[in-house]
Every structure is written in C-alpha cells, then in structure tokens.
Amino acid sequence: MKTVVLLALLALVIVPTMVVAVDFNQSVSVQDKANFDEMLSPVLKIYNFIKYAATAIAVVCIVFAGITLMISGNDQAKREQAKMTGMYIIIGLVVIWVAPLIVQYVAG
C-alpha cells in the first residue's frame, strides 16, 4: 500500500514537469499531415463499416421491437420492454452517427 501511495506522489511530481517541458506550439509539416492521413485511412474504413453494420442491425432490431409492440396486446410489461428497446436503439444510432461531428467540433 505504501508503494502505491509513493508511486502516486511521484507521478504527481514528475508528470507536470514533463508536460511543461514539451513544446505544444510547434507547427505541423505537410509531410506529417500526409503521414497522419495515411495512417488514419484504415481506421476510418473500419469505423464506417461498423457504423453501417450497426445501422443495418438496428433497423432489424427496431422492426422486431415494433412487431413485439404490436403483438403485445394488453401485456404492459411487453409493451414497455418494446418501447425501451426502440428508445435504446435510437439513442445508440444517434451516438454512432453524431460522434464524429462532436470530435470534429472539439478538435477544430
């Protein structure tokens, strides 16, 4: 336990001095931007694949939730479960589709 506390205190002393030593005002060269874009390209392809696959799965799940809602009859528990399922699916889709815009807004 003492070593954890000692390491935490040591990190609190060393990390701020290391951050101060780094120069964040350096300009980025055109070659560095091109290299970064080249590395980012496969990541964006994977992200787009996951985004569209999740959207297709969400459509199927929303249809299933709608059918469950329609055939639930007077069973309030099934109706509420179907409503909540649809709501969670829509929230998930909004998060997946809006996340790049939020990142771009924060980074830009």
Secondary structure, 3 states (H helix, E strand, C coil): CHHHHHHHHHHHHHHHHHHHHCCCCCCCCHHHHHHHHHHHHHHHHHHHHHHHHHHHHHHHHHHHHHHHHHHCCCCHHHHHHHHHHHHHHHHHHHHHHHHHHHHHHHHC
